[in-house]
Amino acid sequence: MTTAPWWLYVRWKVTGEAKTPQASDESLAIWFDLDTNPATGHRPDAPRGASQLGVDLMIELSPPAADGSGLGVGSRVIANTSTGSNEISHSQIEFSFAPTYANEWYEGRIARHTLAELGLPVPQGGDPITSMFVLRERTGAVVGSSQPIEVEATVASPTPPRADLRLPPRPREGLRVVSWNVWRAKPMEDPGPFARVLRVLDPDVLLLQEWTSRPSKIAAWLNASVPLDEGEWSVRMAEGWGVAVASRYPLEPLGHDELYLDGAEDPVRFVGALVDTPLGYLAAASVHLKCCGSSGSPEDQTRISEAGMINRSLSEALAIEPVSMRIIAGDLNLVGSRPPLDVLRNGLDADGSDLEIADARDLGDSAYITWREDGNVFTPGRLDYAVYSGSAVRTARTFVLDARLLSDRALAIAGLDRSDADASDHLPLVVDLIPE
């Protein structure tokens, strides 16, 4: 555990089989004694060592179900104040952790500037903070715990962080690719936020998910809302639900238009295109893998199978059209295991190596968050990824745009509203590619 002016950070490891933290058969509780005072907060009687704590804030991942039937999914946050114990939303303390899939190590954080508003102690510079991790099985029995961990807090900021910066422009000697899950064709009913964001990002290529309109309607929307200086937008879709490639440059087909897993009624959500750019052809694909589940679940196995089928389709197509610049991006829904990401990029670079993973963090922040829904039991996380051909291109910059993180001045200069971050439950992911 450590602190910074805006955040309290925690890092943890659960021994044994890696499990998805928010859909596990064990419940992990993270306890915070924010003033290291057993006279305030909740005083637990187990496990050993916990009786000296006064737990002010508790975060539970895969929490016990309300009806006592076992464990639920997602998260639960409880604030223990002078007025009693109150369940609050994870968004009220801006809690998030990474990665979202089953892994050996995890890192999480909570916002320090929100504590006073909730009636919780606000540790300042030199004040002690104690945390403890407790693992329970379905019956509620403790099956593991850490020792209490105490650190000295740094000085806390009373205000949220706001990045005072100019948005990076589209590269002059490169290509800007933007991937965005737009939440069930929402641009058609609420065009303003999407138009503002896309105008400021100024993409060369758009990889879209959940835009369920016909290609002609998507192109018409883009030409009206995000007009180009020259020419018009081109759009390509396949049979997969809501996935599209749009570009300011001409598009040609790449890969199969229909991919079906055995026994599936609906096609895999995938579309590929060759983009005829001034820098040469770019092979681009938009993907949207199966949602939900946990590590090893049927949904997770479907994601792995979909990734393998997409990989094979692109491998066959690129053997015929050996384009060196390549990018795949979209909503991978990595809430189970990591293999869908690695299967997708396996051997697809032009030199036969794996495609590289774009290191896209939130602009003005150090977090990897591409999805959030404040009322959801699941915490914000990184569900959207981009992978690219490192043998042929380098990334000038990669970032995720969240207008909530920008200062008032930065928003005004860009022509954005802070509420534009709520246009979709996903945030736009930006990758600027420079040919080598």
N, C-alpha and C positions, 0 to 999 in steps of 0.2 A: 504494500500500500504506500502511496505517496501523494503529495498534493502540489497543485500549481494555483495561481491566483483564481482561476475560474473553475477548476476541476479537482475532484478527489478521485484518484485512480486506484484500481485494484487489479491484481493479476493472480490467476489461480490455475491449478492443475488437479484433475481428478484421476487417481490411479486406476488401472484396470482398463477394461474395454472403453474405447471412445464412444460417447453417446451424445446425441443432439441435446443441448442443455434445456431447450424449451419444449421438448417432446420426449422425455426420458422416463424410465421406470424407477428413477430415483429423483428426489427433490433436493435441490441445492439451495440453502439459505445463506445469504450474506448479511451478517449483523454489523451494525455500526453503533458504537457508543461514542457519540460525537463530543461529549465533554468528559469522558472517562470518569463518570460519576455514577455509582450503582444506586444512588438515591433518586435519579431521574430515569425515565424510560421504563422499559419492561425488564424485570430481573428473572432470567431463566434459571431453572433448577437442573438442567442437563444441556449438554454433556459436561464432563468434568472440566473445570476451569471457567465455565460460563457464569457461575453464580456470583462472580465479582463484577459482572457487567451490568450496566443499565442500558439496554438496547433502545436507542432512540429511533433508529431507522432499520427496517428489515426488508430485504429484497429476496423473493423466492422465485426460482426458476423451476418449471414443472411443479407448481404448487399443489398442495393437497386440495382435492375437490371440495366444494362447499357442502355437498351432501354426505361427505365422509366415505364415499365409495372408492377412494383410491387417489390417484394423482390426476391433475388436469394438465393442460398445455399452456404455453406462454409464460407469463410472469404475474406476480402479485407484489405490490409494495405496501407496506404498513408503516405509518408514522405514529410513534408513541410520544404524545405531548402531554402537557399539563391538563388538557381537556379530555384525555383518553386515547384509545387506540383507534386510528382512522385509516381505512384503506384508501389509498390515493392512486392516481395513474402514474405509470412510469414516465409519462411526458412531463409531469409536474416537477420531477427532479432531473429531467433530461437524461435518464439512464439509457445507456446502450452498451453493447459489448461486441467483440469480434473474435473469431469468425462466427457466423451463424450456423455452420455445419459442425459435425462431430470432429473434434480435434484434440490434441494433447494439451495445449495451453490456450488460455483465453485472457483477454484484457478488457476491462470495463471502466466506466467512469460515471460519476454523478456531478451535477452542477452545484457549486457552492453558493451561488448567488440566490438560489431558490429556497434555501433552508429557512431563513428568517420569515419569509412569507408563509411558511407551513407551520410556524411555531416551534421549530426545532433549534437546538443549540447551533451557534455559528462559531466554530473554532477559528481563532485568529493566530497570528504569528507566535510560535512557541507553545501554543496550547496542545495538549495531547489528544489524540484520537485513537480509539481501539477498534479493531475489526476482528471478526471470527467467521469461519466458514463451517457450516454444519450440513451433513449429508444424511438424508432419511430415506428409508424404503417406503413402500406403499402402506404398510401398517403404521407408519409414524415412528418406528424404531430408528434410533440413531445408528448408522453404519459407518460413519467416518466424520472426523472433524479436524480442524487445525487448532493450534494453540492460539490464544489471543495475541494479536499483533498490534503493537503500539508504535505510533510515529508522532513527531512534532509537526504541527501544521505550519505552513507558510502563511503570509498575509493573504486574506481573501479579498477578492474584488466584489463590491456590492452590486455591480451591473453585469449583464451578459456580455460576452465577447462579440464585437462587431468589427469586421475586416474593412478597413478603409483603403480600398484598392481599385484600380481600373481593371475591368475584365480583359483578359488577354485577347488580342485581335486574331482573326484568322491568319495563318501564316502565308506570307507572300510566295514563298518558294516551296510550299507544301500543300497538304490537303487536310481539311478539317472534317472529321467524321463525328456525328452526334448520334447516340443511341438513346431512345426514349420510349418507355411504355406509357402510353397516353390515356390509359384508363377508359377502355370501352368507347373509343371514338369521341371522347369528350371535347376535342377541339371543334367539332361540328356544332355543339350546343353552347359552348362557352369559349369563343375564339380568342378573346382578349389576352389572357395570360399566356397562352401558347404562342400567339403571334409576337408578343413583346419579347419573350424568351428567345424564340428562334431568330427574330430580327437582330438581337444583340449578339447571339452566338454565330450567326452568319455561316451556316455549314455548307460544305461542298456536297456532302453525302449525309442522308438521314436514314438511320436504321430504326424502323418503327415497330412497335408491338401494340396490340389491342386496338389498332385503328381499323375497324371493321367495315369501313366504307369501301366502295368500289375504287379502283385506281384512278378513274377519271374524276371522281369527286375529291379524292385526296389532292390530285394535281390542281384542280380548280381552287380548292381552299388555299393551297400553298401559293399559287399565282396571285390570288387576291390578297392574302394576308401577309405573305413574305415575298413580295415581288423581287425579281432579279433585275439587275441593271441591264442585262442582255439575255434574251431568250426566255424560255419557260422551263418549269420543272418537269422532269420525267419521273414516272412512278412504275415500279414493277411489283406485282404480287403473284403468289402461287396459291395452292389450295389450302395451305395451313391457315388457321383462323387468325386474322388480324395482323399478320406480319407483312411488312413492305420495305422495299428499298426505294428511296427517292433521291434525286440528284439534280444539280444544275447542269449536269453533263448527260449525254446520251447513255442509255442502258441497253444491255443485251442479256439474254438468259444465261444462267450458270447453274448447273446441277439440275436435279429432277424437280419438276413442278409438284409431284405427288410422292410423298414418302409415308408408308403405312407400316406400323408395327404389326406383327402377327396378331390377328383377332381384334385389332382396333377398328372402331367405326369412323373415327376422325383422323385426318392426316396429321403428321408431325408439323408443328408450327415452325416452319423454316422457309426462307426464300433466298436465293442467291442471284447475283447480278454481276456482270462485267461493266464497270464504269469507265467510259472512254474519256479520260481526263487529259489536260494538256501535258501532264507529266508521264503519260502512258496509262495502260489499263490497270485498274484496281479491281481485284476480286473481292467483293463485299457480300456479306450474308447477315441477315437478321434472324435471330432465333428466339424462341420463347418455350423453355422446357416446362415439363409437368410441374404443377404446384404441389405444395404441402407434403405431409408425411414426416418421417424421421429417418435416421440412418438405418438402412437395411429394409425399410418399409416397401410395400408395393409401389408407392409413388416414387421412391428413391430409385428402385430398380427400373422403373419406366424412364426416369431422367437419364440414367446411364445408357439404356437401350436407344433412346432418342438421340443422345449425343453421338453414339457409335454410328447410327444410321446417317446422321448429317455428315459426320467425318468421312464416311465411305463415299457418299454422294459427291462431296467436294473433291475428294482425292481422285475419283474417276474423272470428274469434269476438268480438274486442273492438269491431269495427265494429257488431256487433249488440247487444252488451252493453258500452256505453262506460263501463266502470268506470275511475276515475281512479287508484286505488291499485293498483300492479302490482309483482310481484317474480317473477323466475325465478332458480333456484339449482340447483346440483348439481355433479356430477363432470364437468368439461368435458374432462379428459384432454389439456390443452394441452401436448403434448410434441413438437409439430411446428411449426406456425405459429400466429400470433395471430388470423387472420381468423375462425375459428369463434366466438370471443368477440364480435367486432364484428358479424358477420353475425347472430348471435342477438339482439342488442339493437337492431339497426338500425331506427330510426323507430317503436319500440314504446311510447314514452311517450305520454301522453294528448294532449300538445301537438304530437305528430309528431316530436319530437326522439328521439335515442337514449336508451335506458335508461342510467342512471349505474352505474358499477362500484363496489360497496361496497369500501372500503379496510379489509379485514379482516386485521389482523395478529395474531400469536400473543399472547395475553393475558400481560402481564408481559415482553414481548420486542418487538423491532423487526422480526422476521423474518416473511416471508410463507410459511409452511409449513403445508400442509393434508394432506400425505401423507408417510409415511415407512415404510420396511420395512428394518430394520437389516441383514438378510442379503441384500438385493437389490443388484445391481450399480449400480442407478440411485440417485442421491443424493436426499435429501428435497427436496420442491418444492411449488409451489402449483398444484394440479390442480383445486381446487374454487373456484367463484366464485359471487357473487350480483350480480344487476343489478336496479335498481329505478327507479321512476318519480319522478325528481327534481322534476318539475313539481307533484307532488301530495303528496309526503312528504319528510321529511328523516330522516337517520339520527341518532338520539340517541347510538348507539355501535355499533360493529361489532367483532367479535373472533373468534378461533379459540381453542378451549379445549384446552390441552395440560397435563395434570396434572403432567407431569414438570417443568414450569417453576415450579411453586408451592412455597412454603415448607411445612415441616411444619405450622406454625400455620395457614396458609391452607387447607391440605388438611383439617385437623381441623375448622375452622369450617364448611367447605363440606360435610363428610361424604363426602369423596372419598379414594381411595387413589391413590398415584402410579402404580400399575400400571393404573389406569383408562384411561390414555392408550394402552394396548396393546389395548383392546377391539376396535378395527378398525385397518386400515392407514391409514384416513382419520380426520381429526379433525373434530369438529362445528364448523360455521361459524355464527355468530350475527349477526343483523341486527335491531336495534331500530328500528322505523319510527314516526315521529311525523307525523300528518297536518298539512299546512300550512293 
